[in-house]
Amino acid sequence: FATEKEPELMRSLSPTLLLTDLCLSVLFYSQRVEVRPRMACPFSVVVAIDFGTTSSGYAFSFTQDSEAIHMMKRWEGGDPGVANQKSPTCLLLTPDLRFHSFGFAARDFYHDLDPEEARHWLYFDKFKMKIHSTSVRDTELEAVNGRRVRAIEVFAHALRFFREHALKEVKDQSSSVLEGEEIRWVITVPAVWRQPAKQFMREAAYLAGLVSPDCPEQLLIALEPEAASIYCRKLRLHQVIDLSLQPFTNGLDLDGSRPFDSSFRQAREQLRRSRHSRTFLVESGTGELWSELQTGDRYIVADCGGGTVDLTVHQIEQPQGTLKELYKASGGPYGAVGVDLAFEAMLCQIFGEDFIQTFKAKRPAAWVDLTIAFEARKRTAAPGRANALNISLPFSFIDFYKRHKGQSVEAALRRSNMNIVKWSSQGMLRLTQEAMNELFQPTITNIVKHIEELMAKPEVRGVRFLFLVGGFAESPMLQKAVQKALGRTCRIIIPHDVGLTILKGAVLFGLDPTVVRVRRCPLTYGVGVLNRFIDGRHPRDKLLIKDGREWCTDILDRFVCVDQSVALGEVVRRSYTPARMGQRKIIINIYCSTTDDITYISDPGVRKCGTITLDLPEPLPPPGAVGGAGAGAERREIRATMQFGDTEIKVTAVDVMSNRSVRASIDFLSN
């Protein structure tokens, strides 16, 4: 931040608070909070894209038939025995960086390339995780062959692919011609992602042509566990599996054996048969699963995905069925990819890290084959499994190791003394149950520990339900661990088609973004201001004297506090005035912190996280004024309105004197 203060700004002082950053404006401190009414969905169709770490997909619904959610067509290719309702998140670029393919098509084409030719192609997989840790505009992603490409271009290629496929399918099912502005797009992101990562996804969507930057409201960013929660509130008893170890309080049977003869279920089954299980019906109200819940009851949704685990705590508000967030979203990088990384570490232990890195660089397509083979077997891992899991090693791996190290793979295994991994003469690694436990345990332990820590918090105690969703929730290893740790504490519920729960919920969110009525702020946000200096309260090193008056610099003026409840549509207002005649831009630095125990923007843990930019049009002269441009600029007031209750922070502004809108933007990617 800058501490330089401009004299012309100081002379115009009338309020008690000033911006402490490079003084482009004066802050009139008047926090006004209001709730704005929300409009009904103005779009004809909602298309949601669940952009996952390991797999992705889309679904859509027409607003005139909003109880029907259409899943995307099944993908060509894929793994035997796996229902391909989503596609692997992998992308292939040609050697000259043009888009070639996505999903199974990318994976299969890359697999079939000649090994020497494959070294020149750019294959990306599991690339979403990179944005979790670093999300600036110039972030680069490394392809399997080591070449690097700007991350936003890779994401834009993937989103453009989904746009083209979804539009074709929507148009095939629509009886009327749809214009681009009639479609609302929804993209899912982990709830633990900060504002820079959400802005990154939005800008990638703009680059992909999903929507125009001039129509930002056409794109919604949905939080993954929140989307799952929205769908879970629609669930009926026959649509879930109950892992609880406690007796059912109402004697209901959740194993699916009890017949349900409602007309809703009959219609649903008929529709699923006629549409090859690609269309799902949801009820207009809340599902019968919620009949046990009383006012004030709470539940947790644990989204266990490929890259992250996201936890959110909600309360369902009856009778309207809206949701209230009770504790800020939490989680971390504890997704199924952790098991893949543990497998790679095991290979490094057996064959040497230098060899594995060389093999990945020299035979990238064969390395992808090996990871696919492990992924297929990983899905079948279950606690108490008696026989070993066989992982096929590509012939090129066996051959490359012999030429590189001068000995066989079998000899390497014997030398490593790793007794939990055996060698099969059929060219396979045999992973014992102990080996699979070793691969899964660190990731699963992190997940269970995080859920237990969350449930111990005062705001969360007494939860009735724990919903496990996301692709990793399909794992029997994870299910058993959660059941053992928490099965007597609450009802553990897994929806059928658990890997599609977020996708369906994202569609419902696009149809009605007001369904989550109250959210919790993940961070404290504010700006640096000047305040009257008070001896004994303010440190002397913060003293600034201007025009004979004493000011304290660097005080944090909070917009919102961490874990503060913010209702949908609730806004925070601040008013600013230009520092100079003819000024055309106001730039305000935003600061954030994970705690609320802060006073100054220079305190430990406080960081600059973004900027608000207000573009000032030529002011209109007052009636009868002489002098043209700039007349009345000294008294000019710009009122900025910030909204923190949505999934993204938004800002709008208006020139109070002329009542004209002022172009306002908020940027979290340039810091």
C-alpha positions in Angstrom: 0.0 0.0 0.0 1.1 3.6 -0.4 1.3 6.1 2.4 1.7 9.2 0.3 -1.1 11.8 0.9 -2.1 14.4 -1.7 -2.7 17.9 -0.3 -5.7 18.6 -2.5 -7.5 15.6 -1.0 -6.7 16.7 2.5 -8.1 20.2 1.9 -11.4 18.8 0.8 -11.9 16.9 4.1 -15.2 17.0 5.8 -15.8 13.3 7.0 -13.8 11.7 9.8 -12.5 8.8 7.7 -10.2 8.9 4.7 -8.7 6.3 2.4 -5.2 5.5 3.6 -4.0 4.2 0.2 -2.7 6.5 -2.5 -5.3 9.2 -2.1 -7.5 9.2 -5.1 -10.7 9.6 -3.2 -12.3 10.6 0.0 -14.3 8.1 2.0 -17.6 9.3 3.4 -18.2 6.7 6.2 -21.8 5.7 6.1 -22.4 2.0 6.1 -25.9 1.3 4.9 -27.1 -2.2 4.5 -30.2 -3.2 2.7 -31.7 -6.2 1.0 -32.7 -5.9 -2.6 -35.5 -8.0 -4.1 -34.4 -10.7 -6.6 -36.0 -11.1 -10.0 -37.5 -14.3 -11.4 -35.3 -16.3 -13.8 -35.3 -14.4 -17.1 -33.7 -17.2 -19.1 -35.2 -20.0 -21.2 -32.7 -22.7 -20.3 -30.1 -23.2 -17.7 -26.9 -25.1 -18.6 -24.6 -26.2 -15.7 -21.0 -27.3 -16.2 -19.5 -29.4 -13.3 -15.8 -28.8 -14.0 -14.1 -31.4 -11.8 -10.5 -32.3 -11.2 -10.8 -35.9 -12.5 -14.1 -35.8 -14.4 -16.5 -33.2 -15.8 -19.9 -33.0 -17.4 -22.9 -30.8 -18.1 -26.6 -30.9 -17.6 -29.5 -28.6 -18.5 -33.1 -27.7 -17.8 -35.7 -25.7 -19.6 -37.2 -23.1 -17.3 -40.8 -23.9 -18.4 -40.2 -27.5 -17.4 -37.8 -27.0 -14.5 -38.6 -30.3 -12.7 -36.8 -32.2 -15.5 -33.0 -32.1 -15.5 -31.4 -33.5 -18.7 -28.0 -35.1 -18.3 -25.5 -34.9 -21.2 -25.3 -37.7 -23.7 -23.2 -40.7 -22.7 -19.6 -40.3 -24.0 -18.0 -42.5 -26.6 -15.0 -44.5 -25.3 -14.3 -44.9 -21.6 -13.5 -47.7 -19.3 -15.2 -51.1 -19.3 -17.7 -51.4 -16.5 -17.8 -47.7 -15.7 -21.0 -45.6 -16.5 -19.6 -42.7 -18.6 -22.1 -40.0 -17.6 -19.1 -37.7 -17.1 -16.0 -37.4 -19.0 -12.4 -37.4 -17.7 -11.0 -33.9 -17.3 -8.2 -34.2 -19.8 -7.4 -32.0 -22.8 -5.1 -32.5 -25.8 -3.5 -29.7 -27.9 -1.6 -30.2 -31.1 2.1 -29.5 -31.3 1.3 -26.0 -32.6 -1.0 -25.4 -29.6 -4.4 -25.8 -31.4 -7.2 -27.5 -29.6 -7.6 -31.1 -30.6 -9.9 -33.0 -28.2 -11.2 -33.3 -24.7 -12.2 -36.2 -22.4 -12.2 -39.8 -23.6 -11.4 -38.6 -27.2 -8.3 -36.8 -26.0 -7.2 -39.7 -23.8 -7.7 -42.4 -26.5 -6.1 -40.4 -29.3 -3.1 -39.6 -27.1 -2.8 -43.3 -26.2 -2.7 -44.3 -29.8 0.0 -41.9 -30.9 3.5 -43.2 -31.7 5.7 -42.7 -28.6 8.1 -40.4 -30.4 5.2 -38.3 -31.9 3.4 -38.2 -28.5 6.3 -36.3 -27.1 5.4 -33.3 -29.2 1.6 -33.2 -28.3 0.4 -31.4 -25.2 -1.8 -33.5 -22.9 -3.2 -32.0 -19.7 -5.1 -33.9 -17.0 -6.1 -33.1 -13.4 -5.2 -29.4 -14.1 -8.0 -27.8 -12.1 -6.0 -28.3 -8.9 -3.4 -25.7 -10.0 -5.9 -22.9 -9.6 -6.6 -23.9 -6.0 -3.1 -22.9 -4.9 -2.3 -20.1 -7.4 -4.8 -18.1 -9.4 -3.2 -15.2 -11.2 -3.8 -14.3 -14.8 -0.4 -15.4 -16.0 -0.4 -18.8 -14.3 0.9 -21.6 -16.6 0.0 -25.3 -16.7 2.6 -27.9 -17.6 1.6 -30.6 -20.1 2.7 -34.2 -19.6 5.6 -33.6 -22.0 6.8 -30.6 -20.0 5.7 -27.8 -22.3 3.8 -24.9 -20.6 0.7 -23.0 -21.7 -1.2 -20.2 -20.0 -3.8 -21.7 -17.7 -6.6 -19.5 -18.7 -6.2 -20.7 -22.3 -6.4 -24.4 -21.3 -9.5 -23.7 -19.2 -11.1 -21.7 -22.0 -10.5 -24.6 -24.5 -12.3 -27.0 -22.1 -15.2 -24.6 -21.5 -15.5 -23.9 -25.2 -15.8 -27.7 -25.8 -18.6 -28.0 -23.3 -20.3 -24.9 -24.8 -20.4 -26.4 -28.2 -21.7 -29.8 -27.1 -24.3 -28.4 -24.7 -25.7 -25.9 -27.2 -26.0 -28.6 -29.8 -27.9 -30.9 -27.4 -30.1 -28.1 -26.1 -31.1 -27.1 -29.6 -31.9 -30.7 -30.5 -34.4 -30.8 -27.6 -35.8 -27.3 -28.0 -39.0 -26.7 -29.9 -38.0 -23.1 -30.6 -34.9 -21.3 -31.8 -32.8 -20.2 -28.8 -30.7 -17.1 -28.8 -27.4 -16.9 -26.9 -28.8 -14.4 -24.4 -31.6 -16.8 -23.4 -29.2 -19.3 -21.9 -27.9 -19.0 -18.3 -24.6 -20.7 -17.7 -23.5 -22.1 -14.3 -20.0 -23.3 -13.6 -19.1 -25.1 -10.3 -16.1 -24.4 -8.2 -14.9 -25.7 -4.8 -16.3 -23.7 -1.9 -12.8 -23.3 -0.4 -11.7 -21.4 -3.5 -11.0 -17.7 -2.8 -12.2 -14.9 -4.9 -9.2 -14.9 -7.3 -9.9 -18.5 -8.4 -13.6 -17.7 -8.9 -12.7 -14.6 -11.0 -10.2 -16.8 -13.0 -13.1 -19.2 -13.9 -15.3 -16.3 -14.9 -12.6 -14.8 -17.2 -11.9 -18.2 -18.7 -15.7 -18.4 -19.5 -15.6 -15.0 -21.1 -12.6 -16.1 -23.2 -14.4 -19.3 -24.2 -17.4 -17.3 -25.4 -19.9 -18.7 -22.9 -21.1 -15.2 -22.2 -20.0 -11.6 -22.9 -18.3 -9.6 -20.2 -21.1 -7.0 -20.9 -23.7 -9.5 -19.5 -22.0 -10.9 -16.4 -25.4 -11.9 -14.9 -25.7 -14.6 -17.6 -23.0 -16.6 -15.8 -23.3 -17.9 -12.2 -20.5 -19.4 -10.2 -21.9 -22.2 -8.0 -20.1 -23.6 -5.0 -19.9 -27.4 -5.3 -21.1 -28.5 -1.8 -23.8 -25.8 -1.9 -25.1 -27.2 -5.2 -25.1 -30.6 -3.7 -27.0 -29.3 -0.7 -29.6 -27.7 -3.0 -30.2 -31.1 -4.7 -30.1 -33.1 -1.5 -33.1 -31.1 -0.1 -35.2 -32.7 -2.9 -34.2 -36.3 -2.1 -36.8 -39.0 -1.5 -36.1 -42.1 0.6 -35.7 -44.5 -2.4 -33.0 -42.2 -3.8 -30.4 -42.6 -1.0 -28.3 -45.1 0.9 -28.1 -44.8 4.7 -24.7 -45.8 6.2 -25.8 -45.0 9.7 -25.0 -47.4 12.5 -27.7 -46.0 14.7 -31.3 -47.4 14.7 -33.7 -45.4 12.4 -35.8 -43.1 14.6 -38.9 -43.5 12.4 -38.4 -47.1 11.4 -38.1 -46.2 7.7 -36.2 -48.6 5.5 -33.7 -46.9 3.3 -32.3 -50.0 1.5 -34.7 -49.5 -1.4 -36.8 -52.7 -0.6 -39.9 -50.8 0.4 -42.1 -50.1 -2.5 -43.1 -46.5 -3.3 -46.2 -46.2 -5.4 -46.4 -42.5 -5.7 -47.3 -41.1 -9.1 -44.1 -39.0 -8.9 -41.9 -42.2 -8.8 -43.9 -43.9 -11.5 -43.5 -40.9 -13.8 -39.8 -40.7 -13.0 -39.2 -44.4 -13.8 -41.1 -44.2 -17.0 -39.2 -41.1 -18.1 -35.9 -42.7 -17.2 -36.7 -45.8 -19.3 -37.8 -43.8 -22.2 -34.8 -41.4 -22.1 -32.1 -44.0 -21.2 -31.7 -42.7 -17.7 -30.6 -39.3 -18.9 -33.4 -37.3 -17.5 -34.1 -36.9 -13.8 -37.3 -35.4 -12.2 -37.1 -33.4 -9.1 -40.0 -32.4 -6.9 -41.1 -28.8 -6.6 -41.0 -28.9 -2.8 -38.6 -30.6 -0.4 -38.3 -34.4 -0.4 -39.7 -36.8 2.2 -36.3 -37.4 3.6 -36.6 -34.1 5.4 -39.8 -35.0 7.2 -37.7 -35.9 10.3 -36.1 -32.4 10.4 -37.5 -29.9 12.8 -37.0 -26.1 12.6 -33.4 -25.3 13.5 -32.0 -28.7 12.6 -28.7 -28.6 10.7 -26.8 -30.9 8.4 -23.4 -31.2 6.7 -22.6 -31.8 3.1 -19.1 -33.2 2.5 -18.2 -32.9 -1.2 -15.4 -35.5 -1.7 -14.1 -34.8 -5.2 -11.0 -35.6 -7.1 -9.0 -32.6 -6.0 -10.6 -31.1 -2.9 -12.9 -32.0 0.0 -15.4 -29.2 0.7 -17.6 -29.0 3.8 -20.6 -26.8 4.2 -23.2 -26.6 7.1 -26.7 -25.7 6.2 -30.1 -25.3 7.9 -33.3 -25.8 5.8 -35.9 -23.2 6.4 -39.4 -24.5 6.3 -41.9 -24.1 4.7 -40.2 -22.3 1.9 -37.3 -24.7 1.6 -34.6 -22.1 1.4 -31.1 -22.8 2.9 -29.1 -20.9 5.5 -25.3 -21.4 5.8 -24.4 -21.8 9.5 -20.6 -21.9 9.3 -18.2 -20.7 6.7 -17.2 -23.3 4.1 -14.1 -25.3 4.9 -12.0 -28.1 3.5 -8.7 -28.7 1.7 -6.8 -30.6 -1.0 -7.8 -34.0 0.3 -9.4 -35.4 -2.8 -9.0 -38.7 -4.6 -5.9 -37.3 -6.4 -4.1 -37.8 -3.1 -4.4 -41.6 -3.6 -2.9 -41.2 -7.1 0.0 -39.2 -5.7 0.6 -41.9 -3.1 0.7 -44.5 -5.9 3.3 -42.5 -7.8 5.3 -42.1 -4.6 5.2 -45.9 -4.1 6.5 -46.4 -7.7 9.3 -44.0 -7.0 10.2 -46.0 -3.9 10.3 -49.2 -5.9 11.9 -48.1 -9.2 13.6 -44.8 -8.2 12.4 -41.3 -8.5 14.9 -40.5 -11.3 13.6 -43.3 -13.4 9.9 -42.4 -12.9 10.6 -38.8 -13.8 12.6 -39.9 -16.9 9.9 -42.3 -18.0 7.2 -39.6 -17.6 9.2 -37.3 -19.8 10.3 -39.8 -22.5 7.2 -41.9 -22.6 4.3 -39.6 -21.6 1.6 -41.6 -23.3 2.6 -44.8 -21.6 2.6 -43.0 -18.2 -1.0 -41.9 -18.9 -1.8 -45.6 -19.6 -0.4 -46.6 -16.3 -2.4 -43.9 -14.4 -5.6 -45.0 -16.2 -4.9 -48.6 -15.2 -4.5 -47.6 -11.6 -7.6 -45.4 -11.7 -9.7 -48.4 -12.9 -8.5 -50.6 -10.1 -8.6 -47.9 -7.5 -12.4 -47.8 -8.0 -12.8 -51.5 -7.0 -10.7 -51.2 -3.8 -12.7 -52.1 -0.7 -11.9 -52.8 2.9 -11.6 -56.5 3.8 -10.9 -57.5 0.2 -9.1 -60.9 0.3 -7.4 -61.0 -3.1 -4.8 -58.5 -4.4 -5.5 -55.8 -7.0 -3.6 -56.3 -10.3 -2.2 -53.2 -12.0 -1.1 -53.7 -15.6 2.3 -52.2 -16.3 2.6 -51.0 -20.0 5.1 -53.0 -22.0 7.0 -49.8 -22.7 7.5 -49.4 -18.9 9.0 -52.9 -18.5 11.2 -52.5 -21.6 12.3 -48.9 -20.7 13.2 -49.9 -17.2 15.3 -52.9 -18.4 17.2 -50.7 -20.9 17.5 -47.8 -18.5 18.6 -49.7 -15.4 20.0 -52.9 -16.9 17.7 -55.2 -14.8 14.1 -56.4 -14.7 11.1 -54.9 -13.0 10.8 -58.1 -10.9 14.4 -57.6 -9.7 13.6 -54.0 -8.7 10.6 -55.2 -6.7 12.8 -57.8 -4.8 15.5 -55.2 -4.1 13.0 -52.7 -2.8 11.9 -55.1 0.0 8.4 -53.8 -0.4 6.6 -57.0 0.6 3.1 -55.5 0.2 3.6 -55.3 -3.6 4.2 -58.5 -5.6 5.0 -59.2 -9.2 2.9 -61.3 -11.5 4.5 -63.1 -14.4 1.6 -61.7 -16.6 3.2 -58.3 -16.3 1.2 -56.9 -13.4 1.9 -55.3 -10.1 -0.1 -57.1 -7.4 -1.2 -54.7 -4.6 -2.2 -56.4 -1.4 -4.9 -55.1 0.8 -2.2 -53.7 3.1 -0.8 -51.8 0.1 -4.2 -50.3 -0.8 -4.7 -49.2 2.8 -1.4 -47.5 2.7 -2.3 -45.6 -0.4 -5.8 -44.6 0.8 -5.2 -44.0 4.5 -3.5 -40.5 4.5 -6.2 -38.9 2.3 -9.1 -40.6 4.1 -7.6 -39.7 7.5 -7.5 -36.1 6.5 -11.1 -36.2 5.4 -12.5 -37.8 8.6 -10.4 -35.6 10.8 -11.7 -32.5 9.1 -15.3 -33.6 9.4 -14.8 -34.4 13.1 -13.2 -31.0 13.8 -16.1 -29.2 12.1 -18.7 -31.2 14.0 -17.0 -30.2 17.3 -17.5 -26.5 16.7 -20.3 -24.9 18.8 -22.2 -23.6 15.7 -22.2 -27.1 14.2 -22.9 -29.4 17.2 -26.0 -31.5 16.9 -26.1 -32.1 13.2 -28.7 -34.7 12.2 -27.4 -35.6 8.7 -24.1 -35.9 7.0 -24.4 -36.2 3.2 -21.4 -37.7 1.3 -21.3 -36.5 -2.3 -18.8 -36.2 -5.1 -16.9 -38.9 -7.1 -14.7 -40.0 -4.2 -17.8 -40.6 -2.1 -18.4 -43.7 -4.3 -15.2 -45.3 -2.8 -16.1 -48.2 -0.3 -12.8 -47.3 1.4 -14.0 -43.8 2.2 -17.5 -44.9 3.0 -16.4 -47.5 5.6 -14.0 -45.1 7.3 -16.7 -42.4 7.6 -19.2 -44.9 8.8 -16.8 -46.2 11.5 -15.9 -42.8 12.8 -19.3 -41.0 12.6 -22.0 -43.6 12.1 -23.3 -43.4 15.7 -23.2 -39.6 15.7 -25.5 -38.7 12.8 -27.3 -40.2 9.8 -24.8 -40.7 7.0 -26.6 -40.4 3.7 -25.2 -41.1 0.2 -27.5 -40.1 -2.7 -27.8 -42.5 -5.7 -25.8 -41.3 -8.7 -23.6 -39.6 -6.1 -21.1 -38.4 -8.7 -23.9 -36.4 -10.4 -25.3 -34.8 -7.3 -23.4 -31.5 -7.7 -24.3 -31.3 -11.4 -28.0 -31.6 -10.7 -27.8 -29.1 -7.9 -26.0 -26.6 -10.1 -28.9 -26.7 -12.5 -31.4 -26.1 -9.7 -29.2 -23.2 -8.5 -29.2 -21.7 -12.0 -33.0 -21.9 -12.0 -33.3 -20.2 -8.6 -30.1 -18.5 -7.3 -32.1 -17.2 -4.3 -32.4 -20.7 -2.8 -29.4 -20.1 -0.5 -30.8 -17.2 1.5 -27.9 -16.6 4.0 -24.1 -17.3 3.5 -21.1 -16.9 5.8 -18.2 -14.7 4.8 -15.0 -16.7 4.4 -12.7 -13.7 5.2 -12.8 -10.2 6.7 -12.7 -7.6 3.9 -12.2 -3.9 4.1 -10.2 -0.8 3.0 -7.5 1.2 4.7 -8.6 4.6 6.0 -7.5 7.6 8.0 -9.2 8.4 11.3 -8.7 11.1 14.0 -5.6 10.4 15.9 -6.2 9.6 19.6 -3.2 9.7 22.0 -2.9 6.5 24.0 -5.1 4.5 21.6 -3.2 4.9 18.4 0.6 4.1 18.0 2.8 7.1 17.2 4.2 5.5 14.1 0.7 5.8 12.6 0.5 9.6 13.1 0.1 11.8 10.1 -0.2 15.6 10.4 -1.8 17.5 7.6 -2.9 21.1 7.7 -2.4 21.1 11.4 -4.7 18.2 12.0 -3.6 14.8 13.4 -4.6 11.6 11.6 -4.0 7.9 12.3 -3.2 6.0 9.1 -3.8 2.4 8.0 -6.9 1.8 10.0 -9.0 -1.1 8.5 -12.5 -0.1 7.7 -14.4 -3.4 7.6 -16.9 -4.1 4.9 -17.7 -7.6 6.4 -16.2 -9.8 9.0 -15.0 -13.4 8.8 -17.9 -15.9 9.4 -20.4 -13.0 9.4 -23.9 -14.0 8.2 -24.8 -12.1 5.1 -28.2 -12.3 3.5 -28.7 -12.6 -0.2 -29.0 -9.2 -1.7 -27.6 -7.5 1.4 -25.3 -4.7 0.3 -22.7 -2.4 1.9 -22.5 1.1 0.6 -19.6 3.6 0.7 -19.4 7.0 -1.0 -16.2 8.5 -2.6 -15.4 11.8 -4.1 -12.6 12.5 -6.7 -9.4 14.1 -5.2 -8.8 16.3 -8.2 -10.7 18.2 -10.9 -11.0 16.2 -14.0 -10.1 12.9 -12.4 -11.3 10.0 -14.5 -10.6 7.0 -12.3 -10.8 6.0 -8.6 -8.8 3.0 -7.5 -9.3 1.6 -4.0 -7.2 -1.3 -2.6 -9.1 -4.0 -0.8 -7.5 -5.9 2.1 -8.5 -9.3 3.7 -7.7 -11.4 6.6 -8.7 -14.9 7.9 -9.3 -13.4 11.3 -11.3 -10.4 12.6 -8.9 -9.6 15.4 -7.2 -6.8 13.5 -7.1 -3.0 13.6 -4.6 -1.9 10.9 -4.0 -3.0 7.4 -0.3 -3.5 8.4 -1.2 -6.1 11.0 0.1 -9.7 10.6 -2.1 -11.8 8.4 -3.7 -8.8 6.6 -2.9 -8.7 2.9 -3.9 -6.7 -0.1 -6.2 -9.0 -2.1 -7.9 -6.8 -4.8 -8.8 -3.4 -6.2 -12.1 -1.7 -6.9 -11.9 0.6 -10.0 -14.5 3.3 -10.6 -14.4 4.8 -14.1 -15.6 8.4 -13.9 -17.5 9.8 -16.9 -17.3 13.5 -17.8 -19.4 15.2 -15.2 -22.6 16.9 -16.3 -22.5 20.7 -15.5 -25.3 21.9 -13.4 -28.1 23.9 -15.1 -27.0 27.4 -16.0 -23.3 26.7 -15.2 -20.6 28.3 -17.2 -17.2 26.6 -17.7 -18.1 23.3 -19.3 -16.3 20.1 -18.4 -15.3 19.6 -14.8 -17.9 22.0 -13.4 -19.0 20.9 -10.0 -16.3 18.2 -9.8 -15.2 19.2 -6.2 -18.6 18.3 -4.9 -19.0 15.2 -6.9 -20.0 12.0 -5.0 -19.7 8.4 -6.3 -21.7 5.9 -4.3 -20.4 2.3 -4.5 -22.5 -0.6 -3.6 -20.9 -3.9 -2.7 -22.6 -7.3 -2.4 -21.1 -10.1 -0.3 -24.1 -12.5 0.0 -23.6 -14.1 -3.4 -21.0 -16.7 -4.4 -18.9 -13.9 -5.8 -18.3 -10.3 -4.5 -19.9 -7.8 -6.8 -19.7 -4.0 -7.0 -21.8 -1.3 -8.7 -21.6 2.4 -8.6 -23.6 5.5 -9.4 -22.8 9.2 -9.8 -25.1 10.8 -7.1 -25.4 14.2 -8.8 -26.4 12.9 -12.2 -27.8 9.6 -11.1 -25.8 8.0 -13.9 -24.3 4.5 -13.6 -20.5 4.5 -13.2 -18.5 1.6 -14.6 -17.3 -0.3 -11.5 -15.1 -3.4 -11.4 -13.5 -5.5 -8.8 -10.2 -7.3 -9.5 -8.7 -10.1 -7.4 -6.3 -11.5 -10.1 -3.7 -8.7 -10.3 -2.2 -9.0 -6.8 
